[in-house]
Amino acid sequence: MEFLDFFIASAYAQDAQPGGLLSFLPLIVIFVVFYFLLIRPQMKRAKEHRKLVAELAVGDEAVTNGGLLGRITKVGESFVTLELADNVQIKVQRHAISSIMPKGTIKSA
């Protein structure tokens, strides 16, 4: 028997592991880390974008998600009209506006 014990470890009964909250502690820590590193910043960005979209006004210079830069000429409930150049206007959804640029950006671009 002792010869085989060298090659194969004997199986002994293990002590009962602590249960309850202690066994879920690693999962709780992982969730907290994900919340502060991923979920919370994403919610903050979404809140800022909703505020930006709600405050769109005629005359603002905006950039769309596609990268188009233009001046807002008309603001509707769900659509915005952008003037890209003289007599060139497009309609985009309000949520397609990614950022508002400082006044004079179009002239300097």
URVENCOR-V325326 format. One record per residue. N is the residue number from 0. RES is the residue in one letter. SS is DSSP state (hx for helix, st for strand, lp for the rest). PHI is phi as a letter, one per 40 degrees, with the letter a starting at -180 (* if undefined). D_FIRST is the distance of its C-alpha to the first C-alpha in whole Angstrom. Layout:
n:N res:RES ss:SS phi:PHI d_first:D_FIRST
n:N res:RES ss:SS phi:PHI d_first:D_FIRST
This chain:
n:0 res:M ss:lp phi:* d_first:0
n:1 res:E ss:hx phi:c d_first:4
n:2 res:F ss:hx phi:c d_first:5
n:3 res:L ss:hx phi:c d_first:5
n:4 res:D ss:hx phi:c d_first:6
n:5 res:F ss:hx phi:c d_first:9
n:6 res:F ss:hx phi:c d_first:10
n:7 res:I ss:lp phi:b d_first:10
n:8 res:A ss:lp phi:c d_first:11
n:9 res:S ss:lp phi:c d_first:10
n:10 res:A ss:lp phi:c d_first:13
n:11 res:Y ss:lp phi:b d_first:15
n:12 res:A ss:lp phi:c d_first:19
n:13 res:Q ss:lp phi:c d_first:21
n:14 res:D ss:lp phi:c d_first:24
n:15 res:A ss:lp phi:c d_first:28
n:16 res:Q ss:lp phi:c d_first:30
n:17 res:P ss:lp phi:c d_first:33
n:18 res:G ss:lp phi:b d_first:35
n:19 res:G ss:lp phi:g d_first:39
n:20 res:L ss:hx phi:c d_first:41
n:21 res:L ss:hx phi:c d_first:39
n:22 res:S ss:hx phi:c d_first:37
n:23 res:F ss:hx phi:c d_first:40
n:24 res:L ss:hx phi:d d_first:41
n:25 res:P ss:hx phi:c d_first:40
n:26 res:L ss:hx phi:c d_first:42
n:27 res:I ss:hx phi:c d_first:45
n:28 res:V ss:hx phi:c d_first:45
n:29 res:I ss:hx phi:c d_first:45
n:30 res:F ss:hx phi:c d_first:48
n:31 res:V ss:hx phi:c d_first:50
n:32 res:V ss:hx phi:c d_first:50
n:33 res:F ss:hx phi:c d_first:51
n:34 res:Y ss:hx phi:c d_first:54
n:35 res:F ss:hx phi:c d_first:55
n:36 res:L ss:hx phi:c d_first:55
n:37 res:L ss:hx phi:b d_first:55
n:38 res:I ss:hx phi:c d_first:57
n:39 res:R ss:hx phi:c d_first:59
n:40 res:P ss:hx phi:c d_first:61
n:41 res:Q ss:hx phi:c d_first:61
n:42 res:M ss:hx phi:c d_first:63
n:43 res:K ss:hx phi:c d_first:65
n:44 res:R ss:hx phi:c d_first:66
n:45 res:A ss:hx phi:c d_first:67
n:46 res:K ss:hx phi:c d_first:69
n:47 res:E ss:hx phi:c d_first:71
n:48 res:H ss:hx phi:c d_first:72
n:49 res:R ss:hx phi:c d_first:73
n:50 res:K ss:hx phi:c d_first:75
n:51 res:L ss:hx phi:d d_first:77
n:52 res:V ss:hx phi:c d_first:77
n:53 res:A ss:hx phi:c d_first:79
n:54 res:E ss:lp phi:c d_first:81
n:55 res:L ss:lp phi:c d_first:83
n:56 res:A ss:lp phi:b d_first:86
n:57 res:V ss:lp phi:c d_first:89
n:58 res:G ss:lp phi:h d_first:90
n:59 res:D ss:lp phi:c d_first:86
n:60 res:E ss:st phi:c d_first:85
n:61 res:A ss:st phi:b d_first:81
n:62 res:V ss:st phi:b d_first:79
n:63 res:T ss:st phi:c d_first:77
n:64 res:N ss:lp phi:c d_first:73
n:65 res:G ss:lp phi:c d_first:74
n:66 res:G ss:lp phi:g d_first:76
n:67 res:L ss:lp phi:c d_first:80
n:68 res:L ss:st phi:b d_first:82
n:69 res:G ss:st phi:a d_first:85
n:70 res:R ss:st phi:b d_first:87
n:71 res:I ss:st phi:c d_first:87
n:72 res:T ss:st phi:b d_first:90
n:73 res:K ss:st phi:a d_first:89
n:74 res:V ss:st phi:b d_first:87
n:75 res:G ss:lp phi:b d_first:86
n:76 res:E ss:lp phi:c d_first:84
n:77 res:S ss:lp phi:b d_first:81
n:78 res:F ss:st phi:b d_first:82
n:79 res:V ss:st phi:b d_first:84
n:80 res:T ss:st phi:b d_first:86
n:81 res:L ss:st phi:b d_first:86
n:82 res:E ss:st phi:c d_first:89
n:83 res:L ss:st phi:c d_first:87
n:84 res:A ss:st phi:a d_first:91
n:85 res:D ss:lp phi:d d_first:94
n:86 res:N ss:lp phi:g d_first:95
n:87 res:V ss:st phi:b d_first:91
n:88 res:Q ss:st phi:b d_first:89
n:89 res:I ss:st phi:b d_first:86
n:90 res:K ss:st phi:b d_first:84
n:91 res:V ss:st phi:b d_first:81
n:92 res:Q ss:st phi:c d_first:79
n:93 res:R ss:hx phi:d d_first:79
n:94 res:H ss:hx phi:c d_first:75
n:95 res:A ss:hx phi:c d_first:75
n:96 res:I ss:st phi:c d_first:77
n:97 res:S ss:st phi:c d_first:74
n:98 res:S ss:st phi:a d_first:76
n:99 res:I ss:st phi:b d_first:80
n:100 res:M ss:st phi:c d_first:81
n:101 res:P ss:lp phi:c d_first:84
n:102 res:K ss:lp phi:c d_first:87
n:103 res:G ss:lp phi:g d_first:89
n:104 res:T ss:hx phi:c d_first:85
n:105 res:I ss:hx phi:c d_first:87
n:106 res:K ss:hx phi:c d_first:90
n:107 res:S ss:hx phi:c d_first:88
n:108 res:A ss:lp phi:c d_first:85
